[in-house]
Amino acid sequence: MTHTGPTTPPAAHPPAPHAAAPHAGSRRRATVSVPGAELQKSAVLEDLTTVGTLRSGHTVAADWEGLHAADDRWRERHVQVPGTQIDGCFPAATGLNTHHGWRHDAQFVLRLPDAWNGKLVVTAAPGIRRQYACDRVMADWLLARGYACATTDKGNSGPDFLTAGERPGDVLADWERRLAELAVAARATVRAHYGAEPHRLYVAGVSNGGYATRVQLERHADLYDGGVDWEGPLWRAGGPNLLTHLPAFLAHYPRYRDTGDPAAHRRLLAAGLPAGSEFLWAAHHQVYWDFTQRTYRAVFDPDYPGPGLPRTGTPFAGTGTPGGDADYDYATRPAVVREAVARVSLTGAIGRPLLSFHGTLDTLLPITLHSDAYAELVAGAGRAALHRQYRIQGGTHVDGFCDLHPGRLRPLTPVFRTVFRALEEWVENGVEPPAGRTVPWHEGVDDTDIRTW
């Protein structure tokens, strides 16, 4: 069935009367409460960015380490952003998140700059990281531009995140609920803190946060004015999804690594790995592919390993090993597995403008399977006019790899800032961004200026 929908961006939230001028001057109060929060604490800070919160203890560097490249010229121009930070958590049955000593999931951080621009951004943590994960790659820049910013841990986090649900698929279903919950609560808190309604509410996210962004604009579009999807994964009951390609990586990479077998190489490329990304495969096999396959498979198909084997299978089990994930065949698993994936599947039926970008050398979420396929899904749902997809040549899944391979990879954090500005222009001024395209990587392309794309 083809979904139909608007062919032009719908009207965004109308500007509030205060919108013409930002709220300048100090609001030096930390008494505002987040509605619905079970626990919360506030602090007035001299600097809400990571330069200041690292000193004051209001961020956790482990949440965001490795996501950014060391060379970030924007940070050289850093200025302090004074304001109020609220840390808290919504009611939750699980306690995987140990921040603040709470041992409580559904944690969030909300930052309210004194010099507010009248707008709010909500984000969801990437991967299985926690609520401070977006501090360096997103929030610092947004706060410096006057945005109020809120981030959720998605309701479950850490290596045991798969244990949070009661039935297959619950873990990812909670991500949708928790981000919408934060959006509603953050909007109310902003209104109480500043005495005015935010006149724009955007949603953005990287990796799993990108998936959460897509879900919000498909299922809760009325909450937002638009969003930015940075390399979100695609979940579809019929594929593609992580479980349809990671087993092939696990099955064929060891032979390619050990012998250079050209047949194994061809199978890896056929499974979705981009040509030219071979220098990244060893690290991804060691850090990402095996753990991701076993834990996400356990979310949707906990019965796979068989009697007497752990739910998450055996790490790095090769082909032929009983219950090994290298032999996992999603297509032949029981219907209940696909039904669990269907609960969290994307449709492409976005209801607000969405800008997506993805690196062409992503070797965890290959661009053809997760970004190109989602763009096709959006078009098939009749929403192509609301979407742009930018294929960023030379980008990979996390910018931390740029420091390990100087000159071979293109940082995507500057691209996020450029794409976000393009979203603002589209929503607020009616300036349409460039058509979706592959953005080349050469001297004439400036990642801080979308007009050069």
C-alpha positions in Angstrom: 0.0 0.0 0.0 1.3 3.4 -0.9 1.0 6.1 1.7 0.0 9.5 0.5 0.8 12.8 2.1 1.7 16.4 1.6 4.0 17.3 -1.2 5.1 20.5 0.3 6.2 21.2 3.9 3.3 21.8 6.2 3.1 25.0 8.1 5.3 24.8 11.2 4.4 26.0 14.6 3.5 29.7 14.3 6.0 32.1 15.8 5.1 33.2 19.3 4.8 37.0 19.9 8.3 37.1 21.5 10.0 35.4 18.5 11.6 38.4 16.9 14.1 38.9 19.7 16.1 36.4 21.7 15.9 36.4 25.5 19.1 38.2 26.4 20.3 38.6 29.9 20.6 36.3 32.9 17.7 34.1 34.1 19.7 33.0 37.1 17.2 30.6 38.5 17.3 26.9 38.9 13.9 26.2 40.5 11.9 25.2 37.4 10.7 21.6 37.3 10.3 19.1 34.5 6.8 17.8 34.5 6.6 14.0 34.9 10.1 13.6 36.1 10.6 11.2 39.0 14.0 12.6 40.1 15.6 15.9 39.0 18.2 18.4 40.1 19.1 21.8 38.7 22.2 23.9 38.6 23.0 27.4 37.4 26.2 27.2 35.4 28.7 29.7 34.0 29.1 27.6 30.9 26.7 24.9 29.6 29.1 23.7 26.9 31.5 20.8 27.5 34.3 23.3 28.1 32.5 24.3 31.2 30.6 21.2 32.2 33.8 19.1 32.2 35.1 21.4 34.9 31.9 21.6 36.8 31.1 17.9 36.6 27.9 18.4 34.6 28.7 16.1 31.7 30.2 12.6 31.5 33.0 12.5 28.9 32.7 8.7 28.5 29.3 9.2 27.0 30.7 11.2 24.0 34.3 10.2 23.7 35.2 8.8 20.3 32.3 10.4 18.5 34.2 13.5 17.4 37.4 14.3 15.7 40.1 16.1 17.5 40.3 18.8 14.8 37.2 21.0 15.2 37.9 24.5 14.1 34.6 25.8 15.4 35.6 25.0 19.0 38.6 27.4 18.6 36.0 30.2 18.7 34.3 28.9 21.8 32.5 31.4 24.1 30.9 30.6 27.4 27.2 29.9 27.4 25.8 30.6 30.9 22.4 29.1 31.9 20.6 26.4 33.8 21.0 22.7 33.5 18.4 20.2 34.7 19.3 16.5 35.1 16.5 14.1 35.7 14.8 10.8 34.9 11.2 9.8 34.1 9.6 6.8 35.8 11.1 3.5 34.6 11.1 -0.1 35.7 14.8 -0.7 35.0 18.0 0.7 36.3 20.8 0.2 33.8 21.8 3.9 33.8 24.0 4.6 36.8 24.6 8.3 36.3 24.2 10.4 39.4 24.1 7.2 41.4 20.4 6.8 40.6 20.6 3.4 38.9 17.5 4.5 37.0 16.7 4.5 33.2 14.9 7.2 31.2 17.5 9.8 32.3 17.7 13.1 30.5 19.6 16.4 30.5 18.0 19.7 29.7 20.0 22.9 29.2 18.5 26.3 29.1 20.9 29.1 28.0 20.3 32.6 29.5 20.5 34.1 26.0 17.7 32.0 24.5 16.9 32.2 20.8 13.3 31.1 21.3 13.8 27.6 20.0 14.3 24.0 21.3 16.1 20.9 20.1 15.5 17.4 21.4 17.9 14.5 20.7 18.3 10.9 21.6 21.6 9.3 22.5 23.4 7.3 19.7 24.3 3.6 20.0 23.8 2.4 23.6 25.3 5.5 25.1 23.7 7.7 27.7 22.2 11.2 27.8 25.4 13.2 27.5 26.4 11.5 24.3 25.4 14.4 22.1 27.1 17.1 24.2 30.2 17.5 22.0 28.9 16.8 18.5 25.6 18.6 18.7 24.7 20.4 21.9 27.8 22.6 22.2 27.2 24.2 18.9 23.4 24.5 19.4 23.8 26.1 22.8 26.2 28.6 21.4 23.5 29.6 18.9 21.0 30.1 21.7 19.0 26.9 21.5 17.6 25.1 24.6 18.7 21.5 24.3 17.4 18.2 25.7 18.7 14.7 25.3 17.4 11.3 26.5 19.2 8.1 27.1 16.3 6.5 25.1 15.0 4.6 28.2 17.7 1.9 28.1 21.5 2.0 27.7 24.8 0.2 28.2 25.8 -3.3 27.2 22.8 -4.9 29.0 20.3 -2.7 27.3 18.7 -5.8 25.7 17.4 -6.8 29.2 15.1 -3.8 29.5 12.1 -5.1 27.6 9.6 -7.7 28.6 8.9 -9.0 25.1 10.9 -9.0 21.8 11.1 -5.5 20.3 10.3 -3.6 23.5 13.7 -2.1 23.7 13.5 -0.1 20.5 9.8 0.6 21.0 10.8 2.4 24.2 13.1 4.7 22.3 10.1 6.2 20.4 8.1 6.7 23.6 11.0 8.2 25.6 11.9 10.8 22.9 8.3 11.9 22.5 8.0 12.1 26.3 11.0 14.3 26.6 9.8 16.6 23.7 6.5 17.3 25.5 8.1 17.8 28.9 11.0 19.9 27.6 8.6 22.2 25.8 6.6 22.7 29.0 9.8 23.3 31.0 11.0 25.9 28.5 7.7 27.7 28.7 7.9 27.8 32.5 11.5 28.8 32.6 11.4 31.6 30.0 7.7 32.6 30.4 7.2 32.1 26.7 6.4 29.2 24.3 9.3 27.9 22.1 8.3 28.9 18.6 10.4 26.1 17.0 10.9 22.6 18.1 13.4 20.5 16.2 14.4 16.8 16.6 17.9 15.5 15.6 20.0 12.5 16.2 23.0 10.4 15.2 23.0 6.7 14.6 20.3 5.2 16.8 19.3 8.8 17.5 18.8 9.2 13.8 16.5 6.2 13.8 14.6 7.8 16.7 14.4 11.1 14.7 12.8 9.3 11.8 10.3 7.6 14.0 9.3 10.8 15.6 8.6 12.5 12.3 6.7 9.5 11.1 4.6 8.9 14.3 4.6 12.1 16.3 5.1 14.8 13.6 2.7 17.2 15.3 5.3 17.7 18.1 8.0 19.0 15.7 8.8 21.5 13.0 11.5 19.3 11.3 14.4 17.1 11.9 18.0 16.1 11.0 18.8 12.4 10.7 22.5 11.7 10.9 23.2 8.1 9.6 20.1 6.5 11.2 19.7 2.7 10.9 16.8 1.3 8.9 14.5 -1.3 10.5 12.1 -3.1 8.2 10.4 -6.4 9.0 11.2 -7.6 5.5 14.7 -6.1 5.5 17.0 -4.5 5.2 17.9 -4.2 8.9 21.0 -5.0 11.0 20.2 -8.6 11.2 20.1 -9.1 7.5 23.7 -8.0 6.8 25.8 -8.3 10.0 25.9 -12.1 9.9 27.4 -12.1 6.5 30.1 -9.7 7.7 30.9 -12.1 10.6 30.9 -15.1 8.3 33.2 -13.9 5.6 35.5 -11.3 7.2 37.8 -13.8 9.1 38.6 -15.6 5.9 39.3 -12.4 4.1 41.4 -11.1 7.0 43.5 -14.3 7.3 44.0 -15.3 3.6 42.9 -12.3 1.5 40.5 -14.6 -0.3 39.0 -12.7 -3.2 35.8 -14.7 -3.0 35.3 -13.7 0.6 36.0 -10.1 -0.4 33.3 -10.2 -3.0 30.8 -11.6 -0.6 31.5 -8.8 1.9 30.9 -6.2 -0.8 27.8 -8.0 -1.9 26.5 -7.9 1.7 26.8 -4.1 1.7 30.2 -3.1 2.8 31.4 -0.1 0.6 34.4 -0.6 -1.6 37.3 1.4 -0.4 36.4 0.9 3.3 38.6 -2.1 3.8 41.0 -0.2 6.0 38.1 0.1 8.5 37.0 -3.5 8.6 39.4 -4.9 11.3 38.3 -2.4 13.9 34.7 -2.8 13.1 34.9 -6.5 13.3 36.6 -6.3 16.7 34.4 -3.5 18.2 31.1 -3.3 16.4 29.9 -6.1 14.2 29.9 -9.0 16.6 28.6 -7.2 19.6 25.9 -5.4 17.6 24.7 -8.5 15.9 24.5 -10.6 19.1 22.8 -8.0 21.2 20.3 -6.7 18.7 19.5 -10.2 17.6 18.8 -11.0 21.3 16.3 -8.1 21.4 14.2 -9.5 18.6 15.1 -13.2 18.6 16.2 -14.3 22.1 15.5 -18.0 21.3 18.0 -18.3 18.5 21.1 -19.7 20.3 19.2 -22.7 21.5 18.9 -24.6 24.8 21.8 -24.2 27.2 23.4 -21.3 25.4 23.4 -17.7 26.6 20.8 -15.3 25.1 23.5 -13.2 23.5 25.2 -16.2 21.9 28.9 -16.8 21.9 31.3 -13.9 21.0 33.1 -14.3 17.7 31.7 -17.7 17.1 32.6 -18.7 13.5 30.4 -20.5 11.0 29.5 -24.0 12.1 29.5 -23.2 15.8 26.2 -24.1 17.5 24.2 -20.9 18.0 26.8 -18.8 16.4 25.6 -15.5 14.9 27.8 -15.9 11.8 25.2 -18.5 10.7 22.2 -16.5 11.7 19.6 -16.4 8.9 17.0 -13.8 9.5 14.9 -14.9 6.5 14.3 -18.4 7.9 13.6 -17.4 11.5 10.0 -17.9 12.9 7.4 -15.3 12.0 7.3 -13.9 15.5 10.8 -12.5 15.0 9.6 -10.4 12.0 6.5 -9.5 13.9 8.8 -8.0 16.6 10.8 -6.1 14.1 7.5 -4.9 12.5 6.6 -3.2 15.7 9.5 -0.8 15.3 9.7 -0.7 11.5 9.9 2.6 9.6 7.4 3.5 6.9 8.9 6.6 5.3 5.6 8.5 6.0 7.2 11.5 7.6 5.0 14.4 8.4 7.6 17.2 8.7 10.7 18.2 6.8 13.6 15.8 7.3 17.2 16.2 6.2 19.3 13.0 6.2 23.0 12.6 5.7 25.2 9.6 5.8 28.9 8.8 5.1 29.7 6.7 2.0 32.3 4.8 4.0 30.1 3.8 6.9 31.0 0.2 7.6 28.6 -0.4 10.5 25.4 0.9 8.8 26.3 0.7 5.1 24.7 3.7 3.2 23.0 1.6 0.5 21.1 -0.5 3.1 20.2 2.2 5.7 20.2 5.6 4.0 19.5 5.0 0.3 16.9 2.4 1.2 15.2 4.9 3.6 15.1 7.6 1.0 13.4 5.1 -1.3 10.9 4.4 1.4 10.1 8.0 1.9 9.6 8.5 -1.8 7.4 5.4 -1.9 5.3 6.9 0.9 4.7 10.0 -1.2 6.7 12.2 1.1 9.8 12.9 -1.1 9.0 16.7 -1.1 9.6 16.7 2.7 13.0 14.9 2.5 16.5 15.5 1.3 19.3 12.8 1.5 22.9 13.8 1.3 25.5 11.1 0.7 28.7 12.5 2.2 31.7 11.1 0.3 34.5 9.9 2.6 32.4 10.0 5.8 32.2 7.0 8.2 30.1 6.1 11.2 32.0 7.9 14.0 34.3 10.9 13.5 36.8 9.4 16.0 38.2 7.2 13.2 39.3 10.4 11.4 42.1 10.8 13.9 43.2 7.2 13.4 43.3 7.6 9.6 44.4 11.2 8.8 43.4 12.4 5.4 41.4 9.2 4.6 38.1 10.1 6.3 35.9 13.2 6.3 34.5 14.5 9.6 30.7 14.6 9.7 30.3 17.0 12.7 30.7 20.1 10.4 28.2 18.6 8.0 25.7 18.3 10.8 25.9 22.0 11.5 25.6 22.9 7.8 22.6 20.6 7.4 20.9 21.9 10.5 21.2 25.4 9.3 19.7 24.3 6.0 16.7 22.9 8.0 16.3 26.2 9.8 16.2 28.1 6.5 13.7 25.6 5.0 11.3 25.7 7.9 11.6 29.3 9.0 12.3 31.2 5.8 11.0 28.8 3.1 14.4 28.4 1.5 14.5 24.9 0.1 17.8 23.1 0.5 19.6 21.5 -2.4 18.2 18.4 -3.9 19.5 15.1 -2.4 22.8 14.1 -3.9 26.2 12.6 -3.3 28.4 15.4 -1.9 31.9 15.1 -3.3 35.0 15.5 -1.3 37.5 17.9 -2.9 38.9 21.3 -2.5 35.9 23.1 -4.1 33.4 21.7 -1.6 33.1 23.6 1.7 31.3 21.5 4.4 30.3 24.7 6.2 28.5 26.0 3.2 25.7 23.9 1.6 25.7 26.2 -1.4 29.0 24.5 -2.5 27.4 21.1 -2.6 
